[in-house]
Amino acid sequence: MTPHFVLGVDLDGVVADFAQGLKPIAAEWLGVASDSLTDEISYGFGEWELERVGGYESLHRYAVKEHQLFARLPPVRGAPAALRRLDTVPEIRIRIITHRLYIHWFHKEAIAQTTEWLERQGIPYWDLCFMRDKAAVGAQLYLEDSPENITALRGAGHDTIVVRNSTNRHLPGPGAESWEEIEALVLEKVGEWKRSGQ
């Protein structure tokens, strides 16, 4: 039996373009033009001044409950096709890891929106984990964009590729700006893993 190289893949900001999907909803929420909201955001969207209308948590709840945000996010360019190619590598097992169970008593809908989106985008995966502690899933390599999660994963000794955006450019590599770069780095890591005898 072929040993498995588990690739732990975050969803929001890595596969799903969360910021671009949220932006028009945030503009509606704030009563401003969408193009007035910067794309150069920090984690938590402080640049959008959401505290004027209840803060990020209120917007998040509204976006997911009233706009089915998780089911309607645009994919990050190149992500679905790259994951389909990686899925053809015999050793790789794609494990989606996301902390989307953010709203109390709304978990069923969040999970339904997520699985619907993954199916519609044709994204392959062996496991789908809804959890905050991503290190607990035991992947050989993680793809992550959250600075907090990257720091925690690396602090626990887990190999992590930084999926670059405006929230994490200050973090050291390895990092990637595009899915072409991510795919190349993953294949390189799988090659190293195979040569080491797993």
C-alpha positions, 0 to 999 in steps of 0.5 A: 500500500502506498504511504500517504502524504497528507496535505492540510489545506485551509479554505478561506484565503487559500482556496476560497477568495474570502476577502473578495467574496466578503467585500461587496457584502461589507460595502452593502453593510457599510452603505459605501461603494465597493471600490472604496474598500481597500484590498490591502487588508490586515487580519480582521479587516480593520481597514474597512472600519467595521466597528462603525456598524457592529464590528466584524462578527456582526458582518460575518454573521450577516454574510453567512446567514443572509448571503450564503457567503460560504456557498458563493465565494469565488475561488482563488485563481488556479486553486481548483485545477491545481488541487485536481492535479495534486489529487492525481499524485498517488501519495497525496491525500488532500485534507481540507481544514477550516474553522468555519463553525464560527456562529453558534447554532448555525453549524449545519448551514455552515457545513452545508454551504461549505460542502456545496461550494466544494462540490460546485468547484470540483475540488477533490478531498479525502477528509473535511475537518471543521476545527480551530486547532489545525495541528491536531489533524496530523498533516505532513504539510499545511497550506495556510494564510492566517498569521496566527495559524501559521505561527502556531503550526510552525511553533509546533514543528509543522511544515507550513507554506505561507499562502501570501496576501496582505495579512502575512507578507511579514512572515518568513517563507516558504511562501507562495503568491500563486497556485502555480507556485504552491503546486510546485512547492508541494510537489517538491515537498512530496519529493523530499518526503519520498526520498527520505523514506517517509 
